[in-house]
């Protein structure tokens, strides 16, 4: 199963971030925003959050959560973003579109990921 981040979902995610009062928004795959910093491991697989933003000196990470078959890769990426958010005194948000919240919540609980799941 391949689900891809669409422009419409990214716009909904950016609207959520802006509605919460975040500033310095960086969004991947969006012409009106700079791209967030990507991170790579030794095997050259670079990952970047969908959105990063700051609020009151803290940096938070936002990822649109879509069902997929690469559970381990998804969990690894989410744990990285959760750790980075914690290091920056921010939060990690998983933004789940309709039909994807159950998948997201189950992974967060099963793998004990420090994330806030939000419906968009």
Biopython code that builds the backbone (N, CA, C, O; Angstrom):
import numpy as np
from Bio.PDB.StructureBuilder import StructureBuilder

atoms = [
    (1, "UNK", "N", (0.855, -1.181, 0.000)),
    (1, "UNK", "CA", (0.000, 0.000, 0.000)),
    (1, "UNK", "C", (0.896, 1.237, 0.000)),
    (1, "UNK", "O", (1.749, 1.395, 0.874)),
    (2, "UNK", "N", (0.703, 2.082, -0.950)),
    (2, "UNK", "CA", (1.480, 3.311, -1.030)),
    (2, "UNK", "C", (0.532, 4.494, -0.877)),
    (2, "UNK", "O", (-0.374, 4.696, -1.685)),
    (3, "UNK", "N", (0.759, 5.253, 0.155)),
    (3, "UNK", "CA", (0.012, 6.491, 0.351)),
    (3, "UNK", "C", (1.019, 7.624, 0.290)),
    (3, "UNK", "O", (2.065, 7.561, 0.935)),
    (4, "UNK", "N", (0.720, 8.641, -0.467)),
    (4, "UNK", "CA", (1.660, 9.743, -0.593)),
    (4, "UNK", "C", (1.047, 11.027, -0.051)),
    (4, "UNK", "O", (-0.168, 11.225, -0.054)),
    (5, "UNK", "N", (1.931, 11.875, 0.406)),
    (5, "UNK", "CA", (1.515, 13.171, 0.924)),
    (5, "UNK", "C", (1.074, 14.044, -0.245)),
    (5, "UNK", "O", (1.869, 14.354, -1.132)),
    (6, "UNK", "N", (-0.174, 14.432, -0.241)),
    (6, "UNK", "CA", (-0.698, 15.278, -1.311)),
    (6, "UNK", "C", (-0.592, 16.743, -0.903)),
    (6, "UNK", "O", (-0.408, 17.064, 0.271)),
    (7, "UNK", "N", (-0.711, 17.621, -1.892)),
    (7, "UNK", "CA", (-0.693, 19.055, -1.610)),
    (7, "UNK", "C", (-1.818, 19.430, -0.654)),
    (7, "UNK", "O", (-1.635, 20.269, 0.228)),
    (8, "UNK", "N", (-2.979, 18.810, -0.830)),
    (8, "UNK", "CA", (-4.131, 19.116, 0.027)),
    (8, "UNK", "C", (-3.856, 18.743, 1.485)),
    (8, "UNK", "O", (-4.184, 19.505, 2.395)),
    (9, "UNK", "N", (-3.257, 17.576, 1.707)),
    (9, "UNK", "CA", (-2.933, 17.166, 3.080)),
    (9, "UNK", "C", (-1.868, 18.073, 3.684)),
    (9, "UNK", "O", (-1.943, 18.431, 4.860)),
    (10, "UNK", "N", (-0.878, 18.443, 2.879)),
    (10, "UNK", "CA", (0.168, 19.335, 3.377)),
    (10, "UNK", "C", (-0.422, 20.695, 3.742)),
    (10, "UNK", "O", (-0.036, 21.282, 4.753)),
    (11, "UNK", "N", (-1.346, 21.200, 2.938)),
    (11, "UNK", "CA", (-2.012, 22.475, 3.255)),
    (11, "UNK", "C", (-2.794, 22.375, 4.566)),
    (11, "UNK", "O", (-2.751, 23.294, 5.383)),
    (12, "UNK", "N", (-3.507, 21.264, 4.769)),
    (12, "UNK", "CA", (-4.241, 21.063, 6.023)),
    (12, "UNK", "C", (-3.280, 21.046, 7.204)),
    (12, "UNK", "O", (-3.565, 21.620, 8.255)),
    (13, "UNK", "N", (-2.149, 20.391, 7.028)),
    (13, "UNK", "CA", (-1.152, 20.314, 8.091)),
    (13, "UNK", "C", (-0.588, 21.702, 8.405)),
    (13, "UNK", "O", (-0.448, 22.067, 9.572)),
    (14, "UNK", "N", (-0.267, 22.464, 7.375)),
    (14, "UNK", "CA", (0.259, 23.820, 7.578)),
    (14, "UNK", "C", (-0.789, 24.696, 8.255)),
    (14, "UNK", "O", (-0.453, 25.488, 9.135)),
    (15, "UNK", "N", (-2.047, 24.568, 7.861)),
    (15, "UNK", "CA", (-3.129, 25.320, 8.513)),
    (15, "UNK", "C", (-3.194, 24.995, 10.000)),
    (15, "UNK", "O", (-3.374, 25.891, 10.825)),
    (16, "UNK", "N", (-3.047, 23.713, 10.346)),
    (16, "UNK", "CA", (-3.058, 23.313, 11.755)),
    (16, "UNK", "C", (-1.908, 23.982, 12.507)),
    (16, "UNK", "O", (-2.110, 24.544, 13.583)),
    (17, "UNK", "N", (-0.708, 23.919, 11.942)),
    (17, "UNK", "CA", (0.475, 24.496, 12.585)),
    (17, "UNK", "C", (0.288, 26.000, 12.786)),
    (17, "UNK", "O", (0.577, 26.521, 13.863)),
    (18, "UNK", "N", (-0.189, 26.696, 11.766)),
    (18, "UNK", "CA", (-0.405, 28.141, 11.871)),
    (18, "UNK", "C", (-1.488, 28.464, 12.895)),
    (18, "UNK", "O", (-1.373, 29.451, 13.622)),
    (19, "UNK", "N", (-2.536, 27.648, 12.963)),
    (19, "UNK", "CA", (-3.633, 27.911, 13.904)),
    (19, "UNK", "C", (-3.198, 27.762, 15.354)),
    (19, "UNK", "O", (-3.841, 28.299, 16.256)),
    (20, "UNK", "N", (-2.112, 27.038, 15.580)),
    (20, "UNK", "CA", (-1.597, 26.850, 16.938)),
    (20, "UNK", "C", (-0.571, 27.916, 17.317)),
    (20, "UNK", "O", (0.021, 27.851, 18.394)),
    (21, "UNK", "N", (-0.358, 28.898, 16.438)),
    (21, "UNK", "CA", (0.517, 30.017, 16.766)),
    (21, "UNK", "C", (1.995, 29.781, 16.519)),
    (21, "UNK", "O", (2.829, 30.518, 17.046)),
    (22, "UNK", "N", (2.335, 28.788, 15.742)),
    (22, "UNK", "CA", (3.743, 28.520, 15.453)),
    (22, "UNK", "C", (4.269, 29.494, 14.408)),
    (22, "UNK", "O", (3.521, 30.005, 13.573)),
    (23, "UNK", "N", (5.585, 29.740, 14.476)),
    (23, "UNK", "CA", (6.262, 30.649, 13.556)),
    (23, "UNK", "C", (7.442, 29.932, 12.915)),
    (23, "UNK", "O", (7.708, 28.769, 13.218)),
    (24, "UNK", "N", (8.142, 30.622, 12.035)),
    (24, "UNK", "CA", (9.317, 30.063, 11.357)),
    (24, "UNK", "C", (9.013, 28.680, 10.789)),
    (24, "UNK", "O", (9.778, 27.735, 10.976)),
    (25, "UNK", "N", (7.905, 28.583, 10.104)),
    (25, "UNK", "CA", (7.455, 27.301, 9.567)),
    (25, "UNK", "C", (8.305, 26.910, 8.360)),
    (25, "UNK", "O", (8.544, 27.712, 7.458)),
    (26, "UNK", "N", (8.749, 25.665, 8.369)),
    (26, "UNK", "CA", (9.452, 25.083, 7.230)),
    (26, "UNK", "C", (8.676, 23.841, 6.830)),
    (26, "UNK", "O", (8.348, 23.007, 7.673)),
    (27, "UNK", "N", (8.384, 23.720, 5.542)),
    (27, "UNK", "CA", (7.577, 22.597, 5.063)),
    (27, "UNK", "C", (8.209, 21.976, 3.827)),
    (27, "UNK", "O", (8.601, 22.675, 2.893)),
    (28, "UNK", "N", (8.301, 20.670, 3.839)),
    (28, "UNK", "CA", (8.836, 19.976, 2.670)),
    (28, "UNK", "C", (7.795, 19.971, 1.559)),
    (28, "UNK", "O", (6.594, 20.001, 1.826)),
    (29, "UNK", "N", (8.247, 19.934, 0.344)),
    (29, "UNK", "CA", (7.381, 19.847, -0.833)),
    (29, "UNK", "C", (6.390, 21.004, -0.952)),
    (29, "UNK", "O", (5.280, 20.825, -1.452)),
    (30, "UNK", "N", (6.792, 22.191, -0.492)),
    (30, "UNK", "CA", (5.886, 23.340, -0.577)),
    (30, "UNK", "C", (6.670, 24.541, -1.085)),
    (30, "UNK", "O", (7.738, 24.858, -0.560)),
    (31, "UNK", "N", (6.147, 25.200, -2.093)),
    (31, "UNK", "CA", (6.859, 26.308, -2.729)),
    (31, "UNK", "C", (6.966, 27.556, -1.861)),
    (31, "UNK", "O", (7.911, 28.329, -2.019)),
    (32, "UNK", "N", (6.024, 27.772, -0.951)),
    (32, "UNK", "CA", (6.005, 29.004, -0.166)),
    (32, "UNK", "C", (6.812, 28.933, 1.122)),
    (32, "UNK", "O", (6.889, 29.921, 1.853)),
    (33, "UNK", "N", (7.411, 27.793, 1.413)),
    (33, "UNK", "CA", (8.175, 27.628, 2.646)),
    (33, "UNK", "C", (9.522, 26.995, 2.337)),
    (33, "UNK", "O", (9.655, 26.211, 1.397)),
    (34, "UNK", "N", (10.528, 27.350, 3.150)),
    (34, "UNK", "CA", (11.811, 26.661, 3.057)),
    (34, "UNK", "C", (11.616, 25.217, 3.490)),
    (34, "UNK", "O", (10.672, 24.904, 4.215)),
    (35, "UNK", "N", (12.502, 24.346, 3.051)),
    (35, "UNK", "CA", (12.432, 22.940, 3.450)),
    (35, "UNK", "C", (13.094, 22.751, 4.809)),
    (35, "UNK", "O", (14.086, 23.412, 5.115)),
    (36, "UNK", "N", (12.547, 21.846, 5.629)),
    (36, "UNK", "CA", (13.189, 21.557, 6.909)),
    (36, "UNK", "C", (14.500, 20.805, 6.685)),
    (36, "UNK", "O", (14.722, 20.227, 5.621)),
    (37, "UNK", "N", (15.352, 20.819, 7.686)),
    (37, "UNK", "CA", (16.615, 20.101, 7.633)),
    (37, "UNK", "C", (16.353, 18.609, 7.524)),
    (37, "UNK", "O", (15.483, 18.070, 8.209)),
    (38, "UNK", "N", (17.109, 17.946, 6.661)),
    (38, "UNK", "CA", (16.975, 16.489, 6.564)),
    (38, "UNK", "C", (18.115, 15.840, 7.345)),
    (38, "UNK", "O", (19.160, 16.448, 7.576)),
    (39, "UNK", "N", (17.889, 14.612, 7.739)),
    (39, "UNK", "CA", (18.855, 13.858, 8.527)),
    (39, "UNK", "C", (19.154, 12.572, 7.783)),
    (39, "UNK", "O", (18.252, 11.943, 7.229)),
    (40, "UNK", "N", (20.435, 12.176, 7.768)),
    (40, "UNK", "CA", (20.781, 10.944, 7.065)),
    (40, "UNK", "C", (21.603, 10.043, 7.970)),
    (40, "UNK", "O", (22.341, 10.500, 8.843)),
    (41, "UNK", "N", (21.449, 8.749, 7.731)),
    (41, "UNK", "CA", (22.212, 7.765, 8.484)),
    (41, "UNK", "C", (23.381, 7.301, 7.626)),
    (41, "UNK", "O", (23.622, 7.830, 6.540)),
    (42, "UNK", "N", (24.090, 6.322, 8.120)),
    (42, "UNK", "CA", (25.269, 5.854, 7.396)),
    (42, "UNK", "C", (24.925, 5.197, 6.068)),
    (42, "UNK", "O", (25.778, 5.120, 5.184)),
    (43, "UNK", "N", (23.694, 4.723, 5.910)),
    (43, "UNK", "CA", (23.325, 4.098, 4.636)),
    (43, "UNK", "C", (22.718, 5.104, 3.653)),
    (43, "UNK", "O", (22.086, 4.711, 2.672)),
    (44, "UNK", "N", (22.908, 6.382, 3.913)),
    (44, "UNK", "CA", (22.514, 7.469, 3.011)),
    (44, "UNK", "C", (21.015, 7.611, 2.779)),
    (44, "UNK", "O", (20.605, 8.185, 1.770)),
    (45, "UNK", "N", (20.204, 7.110, 3.674)),
    (45, "UNK", "CA", (18.762, 7.321, 3.579)),
    (45, "UNK", "C", (18.420, 8.593, 4.340)),
    (45, "UNK", "O", (18.380, 8.597, 5.570)),
    (46, "UNK", "N", (18.176, 9.658, 3.616)),
    (46, "UNK", "CA", (17.859, 10.935, 4.257)),
    (46, "UNK", "C", (16.373, 10.994, 4.576)),
    (46, "UNK", "O", (15.533, 10.604, 3.765)),
    (47, "UNK", "N", (16.065, 11.488, 5.769)),
    (47, "UNK", "CA", (14.671, 11.692, 6.159)),
    (47, "UNK", "C", (14.517, 13.129, 6.630)),
    (47, "UNK", "O", (15.421, 13.702, 7.239)),
    (48, "UNK", "N", (13.366, 13.692, 6.340)),
    (48, "UNK", "CA", (13.060, 15.056, 6.774)),
    (48, "UNK", "C", (11.619, 15.069, 7.250)),
    (48, "UNK", "O", (10.765, 14.393, 6.676)),
    (49, "UNK", "N", (11.347, 15.834, 8.292)),
    (49, "UNK", "CA", (9.952, 15.952, 8.722)),
    (49, "UNK", "C", (9.154, 16.714, 7.672)),
    (49, "UNK", "O", (9.714, 17.474, 6.882)),
    (50, "UNK", "N", (7.849, 16.503, 7.674)),
    (50, "UNK", "CA", (7.007, 17.247, 6.738)),
    (50, "UNK", "C", (7.019, 18.732, 7.070)),
    (50, "UNK", "O", (7.048, 19.575, 6.174)),
    (51, "UNK", "N", (6.997, 19.053, 8.377)),
    (51, "UNK", "CA", (6.954, 20.451, 8.818)),
    (51, "UNK", "C", (7.746, 20.590, 10.115)),
    (51, "UNK", "O", (7.702, 19.710, 10.975)),
    (52, "UNK", "N", (8.471, 21.703, 10.251)),
    (52, "UNK", "CA", (9.030, 22.110, 11.536)),
    (52, "UNK", "C", (8.588, 23.546, 11.780)),
    (52, "UNK", "O", (8.338, 24.301, 10.841)),
    (53, "UNK", "N", (8.497, 23.909, 13.050)),
    (53, "UNK", "CA", (8.091, 25.274, 13.390)),
    (53, "UNK", "C", (8.515, 25.569, 14.819)),
    (53, "UNK", "O", (8.763, 24.657, 15.608)),
    (54, "UNK", "N", (8.597, 26.861, 15.144)),
    (54, "UNK", "CA", (8.981, 27.255, 16.496)),
    (54, "UNK", "C", (7.856, 28.031, 17.170)),
    (54, "UNK", "O", (7.025, 28.671, 16.526)),
    (55, "UNK", "N", (7.873, 27.944, 18.488)),
    (55, "UNK", "CA", (6.899, 28.663, 19.304)),
    (55, "UNK", "C", (7.529, 28.877, 20.671)),
    (55, "UNK", "O", (7.920, 27.923, 21.344)),
    (56, "UNK", "N", (7.624, 30.134, 21.072)),
    (56, "UNK", "CA", (8.217, 30.499, 22.357)),
    (56, "UNK", "C", (9.589, 29.843, 22.575)),
    (56, "UNK", "O", (9.878, 29.336, 23.659)),
    (57, "UNK", "N", (10.411, 29.861, 21.552)),
    (57, "UNK", "CA", (11.776, 29.360, 21.668)),
    (57, "UNK", "C", (11.927, 27.853, 21.602)),
    (57, "UNK", "O", (13.039, 27.347, 21.753)),
    (58, "UNK", "N", (10.849, 27.120, 21.382)),
    (58, "UNK", "CA", (10.945, 25.667, 21.259)),
    (58, "UNK", "C", (10.674, 25.264, 19.815)),
    (58, "UNK", "O", (9.924, 25.932, 19.103)),
    (59, "UNK", "N", (11.281, 24.182, 19.397)),
    (59, "UNK", "CA", (11.100, 23.709, 18.020)),
    (59, "UNK", "C", (10.291, 22.421, 18.043)),
    (59, "UNK", "O", (10.634, 21.472, 18.748)),
    (60, "UNK", "N", (9.220, 22.396, 17.268)),
    (60, "UNK", "CA", (8.375, 21.211, 17.184)),
    (60, "UNK", "C", (8.429, 20.628, 15.777)),
    (60, "UNK", "O", (8.714, 21.316, 14.797)),
    (61, "UNK", "N", (8.145, 19.344, 15.721)),
    (61, "UNK", "CA", (8.179, 18.591, 14.467)),
    (61, "UNK", "C", (6.785, 18.055, 14.173)),
    (61, "UNK", "O", (6.080, 17.609, 15.078)),
    (62, "UNK", "N", (6.396, 18.100, 12.911)),
    (62, "UNK", "CA", (5.057, 17.684, 12.490)),
    (62, "UNK", "C", (5.199, 16.727, 11.311)),
    (62, "UNK", "O", (5.913, 17.006, 10.348)),
    (63, "UNK", "N", (4.516, 15.606, 11.404)),
    (63, "UNK", "CA", (4.564, 14.612, 10.338)),
    (63, "UNK", "C", (3.142, 14.187, 10.005)),
    (63, "UNK", "O", (2.378, 13.810, 10.894)),
    (64, "UNK", "N", (2.788, 14.247, 8.728)),
    (64, "UNK", "CA", (1.490, 13.728, 8.301)),
    (64, "UNK", "C", (1.614, 12.211, 8.292)),
    (64, "UNK", "O", (2.496, 11.653, 7.639)),
    (65, "UNK", "N", (0.724, 11.553, 9.020)),
    (65, "UNK", "CA", (0.790, 10.105, 9.168)),
    (65, "UNK", "C", (-0.153, 9.418, 8.193)),
    (65, "UNK", "O", (-1.366, 9.625, 8.226)),
    (66, "UNK", "N", (0.423, 8.603, 7.329)),
    (66, "UNK", "CA", (-0.360, 7.848, 6.357)),
    (66, "UNK", "C", (-0.060, 6.360, 6.518)),
    (66, "UNK", "O", (1.090, 5.972, 6.722)),
    (67, "UNK", "N", (-1.099, 5.529, 6.426)),
    (67, "UNK", "CA", (-0.905, 4.079, 6.492)),
    (67, "UNK", "C", (0.108, 3.665, 5.442)),
    (67, "UNK", "O", (0.121, 4.192, 4.329)),
    (68, "UNK", "N", (0.962, 2.710, 5.812)),
    (68, "UNK", "CA", (1.913, 2.168, 4.842)),
    (68, "UNK", "C", (2.370, 0.786, 5.289)),
    (68, "UNK", "O", (2.067, 0.352, 6.400)),
    (69, "UNK", "N", (3.092, 0.106, 4.427)),
    (69, "UNK", "CA", (3.553, -1.249, 4.722)),
    (69, "UNK", "C", (4.921, -1.286, 5.389)),
    (69, "UNK", "O", (5.347, -2.344, 5.852)),
    (70, "UNK", "N", (5.616, -0.157, 5.448)),
    (70, "UNK", "CA", (6.949, -0.105, 6.052)),
    (70, "UNK", "C", (6.836, 0.339, 7.508)),
    (70, "UNK", "O", (7.250, 1.439, 7.873)),
    (71, "UNK", "N", (6.267, -0.542, 8.330)),
    (71, "UNK", "CA", (6.028, -0.188, 9.730)),
    (71, "UNK", "C", (7.324, 0.146, 10.454)),
    (71, "UNK", "O", (7.384, 1.148, 11.167)),
    (72, "UNK", "N", (8.367, -0.671, 10.288)),
    (72, "UNK", "CA", (9.617, -0.440, 11.007)),
    (72, "UNK", "C", (10.273, 0.873, 10.583)),
    (72, "UNK", "O", (10.774, 1.617, 11.426)),
    (73, "UNK", "N", (10.273, 1.157, 9.294)),
    (73, "UNK", "CA", (10.838, 2.416, 8.824)),
    (73, "UNK", "C", (10.072, 3.615, 9.348)),
    (73, "UNK", "O", (10.663, 4.633, 9.708)),
    (74, "UNK", "N", (8.755, 3.491, 9.390)),
    (74, "UNK", "CA", (7.906, 4.564, 9.913)),
    (74, "UNK", "C", (8.193, 4.802, 11.384)),
    (74, "UNK", "O", (8.353, 5.945, 11.811)),
    (75, "UNK", "N", (8.258, 3.728, 12.163)),
    (75, "UNK", "CA", (8.515, 3.838, 13.602)),
    (75, "UNK", "C", (9.885, 4.459, 13.849)),
    (75, "UNK", "O", (10.027, 5.325, 14.713)),
    (76, "UNK", "N", (10.880, 4.030, 13.105)),
    (76, "UNK", "CA", (12.235, 4.574, 13.269)),
    (76, "UNK", "C", (12.251, 6.077, 13.005)),
    (76, "UNK", "O", (12.859, 6.841, 13.755)),
    (77, "UNK", "N", (11.584, 6.490, 11.940)),
    (77, "UNK", "CA", (11.528, 7.915, 11.591)),
    (77, "UNK", "C", (10.803, 8.703, 12.681)),
    (77, "UNK", "O", (11.264, 9.769, 13.090)),
    (78, "UNK", "N", (9.671, 8.182, 13.148)),
    (78, "UNK", "CA", (8.908, 8.876, 14.183)),
    (78, "UNK", "C", (9.697, 8.987, 15.482)),
    (78, "UNK", "O", (9.648, 10.019, 16.152)),
    (79, "UNK", "N", (10.422, 7.932, 15.840)),
    (79, "UNK", "CA", (11.226, 7.989, 17.073)),
    (79, "UNK", "C", (12.328, 9.038, 16.948)),
    (79, "UNK", "O", (12.637, 9.736, 17.914)),
    (80, "UNK", "N", (12.918, 9.150, 15.766)),
    (80, "UNK", "CA", (13.933, 10.180, 15.534)),
    (80, "UNK", "C", (13.337, 11.566, 15.742)),
    (80, "UNK", "O", (13.910, 12.387, 16.459)),
    (81, "UNK", "N", (12.187, 11.832, 15.121)),
    (81, "UNK", "CA", (11.574, 13.149, 15.245)),
    (81, "UNK", "C", (11.123, 13.423, 16.677)),
    (81, "UNK", "O", (11.219, 14.560, 17.141)),
    (82, "UNK", "N", (10.634, 12.411, 17.383)),
    (82, "UNK", "CA", (10.223, 12.582, 18.783)),
    (82, "UNK", "C", (11.429, 12.941, 19.643)),
    (82, "UNK", "O", (11.335, 13.793, 20.527)),
    (83, "UNK", "N", (12.560, 12.292, 19.386)),
    (83, "UNK", "CA", (13.781, 12.580, 20.138)),
    (83, "UNK", "C", (14.286, 13.988, 19.838)),
    (83, "UNK", "O", (14.676, 14.715, 20.751)),
    (84, "UNK", "N", (14.281, 14.370, 18.576)),
    (84, "UNK", "CA", (14.718, 15.719, 18.203)),
    (84, "UNK", "C", (13.832, 16.779, 18.849)),
    (84, "UNK", "O", (14.333, 17.787, 19.349)),
    (85, "UNK", "N", (12.527, 16.560, 18.842)),
    (85, "UNK", "CA", (11.605, 17.516, 19.465)),
    (85, "UNK", "C", (11.896, 17.644, 20.954)),
    (85, "UNK", "O", (11.894, 18.745, 21.503)),
    (86, "UNK", "N", (12.144, 16.519, 21.598)),
    (86, "UNK", "CA", (12.443, 16.540, 23.031)),
    (86, "UNK", "C", (13.735, 17.303, 23.302)),
    (86, "UNK", "O", (13.816, 18.059, 24.270)),
    (87, "UNK", "N", (14.740, 17.112, 22.458)),
    (87, "UNK", "CA", (16.016, 17.812, 22.626)),
    (87, "UNK", "C", (15.850, 19.320, 22.466)),
    (87, "UNK", "O", (16.592, 20.091, 23.076)),
    (88, "UNK", "N", (14.884, 19.750, 21.651)),
    (88, "UNK", "CA", (14.640, 21.175, 21.405)),
    (88, "UNK", "C", (13.531, 21.724, 22.298)),
    (88, "UNK", "O", (13.032, 22.826, 22.071)),
    (89, "UNK", "N", (13.144, 20.944, 23.324)),
    (89, "UNK", "CA", (12.063, 21.322, 24.248)),
    (89, "UNK", "C", (10.745, 21.565, 23.531)),
    (89, "UNK", "O", (9.914, 22.347, 23.993)),
    (90, "UNK", "N", (10.559, 20.905, 22.417)),
    (90, "UNK", "CA", (9.325, 21.044, 21.650)),
    (90, "UNK", "C", (8.489, 19.783, 21.731)),
    (90, "UNK", "O", (8.667, 18.957, 22.626)),
    (91, "UNK", "N", (7.576, 19.648, 20.784)),
    (91, "UNK", "CA", (6.698, 18.485, 20.732)),
    (91, "UNK", "C", (6.766, 17.861, 19.350)),
    (91, "UNK", "O", (7.163, 18.497, 18.374)),
    (92, "UNK", "N", (6.368, 16.602, 19.294)),
    (92, "UNK", "CA", (6.258, 15.900, 18.020)),
    (92, "UNK", "C", (4.790, 15.589, 17.796)),
    (92, "UNK", "O", (4.149, 14.914, 18.602)),
    (93, "UNK", "N", (4.267, 16.097, 16.682)),
    (93, "UNK", "CA", (2.859, 15.894, 16.341)),
    (93, "UNK", "C", (2.752, 14.982, 15.128)),
    (93, "UNK", "O", (3.457, 15.158, 14.134)),
    (94, "UNK", "N", (1.864, 14.012, 15.227)),
    (94, "UNK", "CA", (1.504, 13.187, 14.084)),
    (94, "UNK", "C", (0.126, 13.629, 13.637)),
    (94, "UNK", "O", (-0.844, 13.504, 14.385)),
    (95, "UNK", "N", (0.034, 14.138, 12.435)),
    (95, "UNK", "CA", (-1.213, 14.676, 11.908)),
    (95, "UNK", "C", (-1.856, 13.616, 11.022)),
    (95, "UNK", "O", (-1.364, 13.311, 9.935)),
    (96, "UNK", "N", (-2.962, 13.061, 11.506)),
    (96, "UNK", "CA", (-3.582, 11.917, 10.844)),
    (96, "UNK", "C", (-4.839, 12.315, 10.082)),
    (96, "UNK", "O", (-5.811, 12.768, 10.686)),
    (97, "UNK", "N", (-4.830, 12.150, 8.767)),
    (97, "UNK", "CA", (-6.042, 12.398, 7.983)),
    (97, "UNK", "C", (-7.097, 11.328, 8.276)),
    (97, "UNK", "O", (-6.803, 10.292, 8.873)),
    (98, "UNK", "N", (-8.309, 11.596, 7.850)),
    (98, "UNK", "CA", (-9.407, 10.635, 8.022)),
    (98, "UNK", "C", (-8.984, 9.266, 7.461)),
    (98, "UNK", "O", (-8.470, 9.165, 6.347)),
    (99, "UNK", "N", (-9.215, 8.227, 8.262)),
    (99, "UNK", "CA", (-8.884, 6.874, 7.841)),
    (99, "UNK", "C", (-7.488, 6.414, 8.221)),
    (99, "UNK", "O", (-7.145, 5.251, 8.010)),
    (100, "UNK", "N", (-6.679, 7.301, 8.777)),
    (100, "UNK", "CA", (-5.307, 6.959, 9.128)),
    (100, "UNK", "C", (-5.031, 7.077, 10.632)),
    (100, "UNK", "O", (-3.942, 6.727, 11.086)),
    (101, "UNK", "N", (-5.998, 7.561, 11.401)),
    (101, "UNK", "CA", (-5.766, 7.808, 12.826)),
    (101, "UNK", "C", (-5.568, 6.514, 13.612)),
    (101, "UNK", "O", (-4.698, 6.458, 14.481)),
    (102, "UNK", "N", (-6.343, 5.485, 13.335)),
    (102, "UNK", "CA", (-6.226, 4.218, 14.050)),
    (102, "UNK", "C", (-4.840, 3.610, 13.840)),
    (102, "UNK", "O", (-4.206, 3.160, 14.794)),
    (103, "UNK", "N", (-4.372, 3.596, 12.600)),
    (103, "UNK", "CA", (-3.029, 3.112, 12.276)),
    (103, "UNK", "C", (-1.983, 3.882, 13.084)),
    (103, "UNK", "O", (-1.084, 3.292, 13.682)),
    (104, "UNK", "N", (-2.115, 5.193, 13.089)),
    (104, "UNK", "CA", (-1.161, 6.061, 13.776)),
    (104, "UNK", "C", (-1.175, 5.817, 15.276)),
    (104, "UNK", "O", (-0.122, 5.634, 15.888)),
    (105, "UNK", "N", (-2.361, 5.813, 15.872)),
    (105, "UNK", "CA", (-2.494, 5.622, 17.316)),
    (105, "UNK", "C", (-1.946, 4.262, 17.740)),
    (105, "UNK", "O", (-1.272, 4.159, 18.765)),
    (106, "UNK", "N", (-2.227, 3.226, 16.967)),
    (106, "UNK", "CA", (-1.728, 1.886, 17.300)),
    (106, "UNK", "C", (-0.206, 1.834, 17.300)),
    (106, "UNK", "O", (0.387, 1.242, 18.202)),
    (107, "UNK", "N", (0.436, 2.440, 16.310)),
    (107, "UNK", "CA", (1.901, 2.448, 16.272)),
    (107, "UNK", "C", (2.481, 3.243, 17.437)),
    (107, "UNK", "O", (3.465, 2.820, 18.044)),
    (108, "UNK", "N", (1.886, 4.378, 17.751)),
    (108, "UNK", "CA", (2.375, 5.210, 18.858)),
    (108, "UNK", "C", (2.311, 4.433, 20.168)),
    (108, "UNK", "O", (3.253, 4.464, 20.959)),
    (109, "UNK", "N", (1.201, 3.737, 20.397)),
    (109, "UNK", "CA", (1.040, 2.963, 21.635)),
    (109, "UNK", "C", (1.941, 1.735, 21.655)),
    (109, "UNK", "O", (2.601, 1.462, 22.658)),
    (110, "UNK", "N", (1.972, 1.001, 20.562)),
    (110, "UNK", "CA", (2.756, -0.235, 20.495)),
    (110, "UNK", "C", (4.243, 0.026, 20.704)),
    (110, "UNK", "O", (4.911, -0.733, 21.406)),
    (111, "UNK", "N", (4.762, 1.079, 20.110)),
    (111, "UNK", "CA", (6.193, 1.357, 20.162)),
    (111, "UNK", "C", (6.558, 2.472, 21.142)),
    (111, "UNK", "O", (7.698, 2.935, 21.162)),
    (112, "UNK", "N", (5.596, 2.901, 21.949)),
    (112, "UNK", "CA", (5.838, 3.896, 22.995)),
    (112, "UNK", "C", (6.547, 5.142, 22.445)),
    (112, "UNK", "O", (7.599, 5.543, 22.942)),
    (113, "UNK", "N", (5.961, 5.731, 21.431)),
    (113, "UNK", "CA", (6.522, 6.928, 20.802)),
    (113, "UNK", "C", (5.919, 8.159, 21.468)),
    (113, "UNK", "O", (4.701, 8.254, 21.626)),
    (114, "UNK", "N", (6.768, 9.091, 21.854)),
    (114, "UNK", "CA", (6.316, 10.313, 22.518)),
    (114, "UNK", "C", (5.811, 11.289, 21.452)),
    (114, "UNK", "O", (6.555, 12.136, 20.958)),
    (115, "UNK", "N", (4.521, 11.145, 21.112)),
    (115, "UNK", "CA", (3.931, 11.974, 20.061)),
    (115, "UNK", "C", (2.485, 12.284, 20.404)),
    (115, "UNK", "O", (1.812, 11.519, 21.094)),
    (116, "UNK", "N", (2.027, 13.417, 19.909)),
    (116, "UNK", "CA", (0.623, 13.796, 20.027)),
    (116, "UNK", "C", (-0.036, 13.539, 18.681)),
    (116, "UNK", "O", (0.380, 14.085, 17.659)),
    (117, "UNK", "N", (-1.074, 12.697, 18.689)),
    (117, "UNK", "CA", (-1.787, 12.376, 17.451)),
    (117, "UNK", "C", (-2.966, 13.329, 17.312)),
    (117, "UNK", "O", (-3.779, 13.457, 18.226)),
    (118, "UNK", "N", (-3.056, 14.000, 16.159)),
    (118, "UNK", "CA", (-4.099, 14.987, 15.898)),
    (118, "UNK", "C", (-4.784, 14.643, 14.579)),
    (118, "UNK", "O", (-4.120, 14.318, 13.595)),
    (119, "UNK", "N", (-6.103, 14.715, 14.561)),
    (119, "UNK", "CA", (-6.851, 14.505, 13.315)),
    (119, "UNK", "C", (-6.826, 15.775, 12.477)),
    (119, "UNK", "O", (-7.030, 16.874, 12.994)),
    (120, "UNK", "N", (-6.578, 15.618, 11.191)),
    (120, "UNK", "CA", (-6.664, 16.774, 10.281)),
    (120, "UNK", "C", (-7.613, 16.441, 9.151)),
    (120, "UNK", "O", (-7.836, 17.269, 8.268)),
]
sb = StructureBuilder()
sb.init_structure("model")
sb.init_model(0)
sb.init_chain("A")
sb.init_seg("    ")
for serial, (resi, resn, name, xyz) in enumerate(atoms, 1):
    if name == "N":
        sb.init_residue(resn, " ", resi, " ")
    sb.init_atom(name, np.array(xyz, "f"), 0.0, 1.0, " ", f" {name:<3s}", serial, name[0])
structure = sb.get_structure()
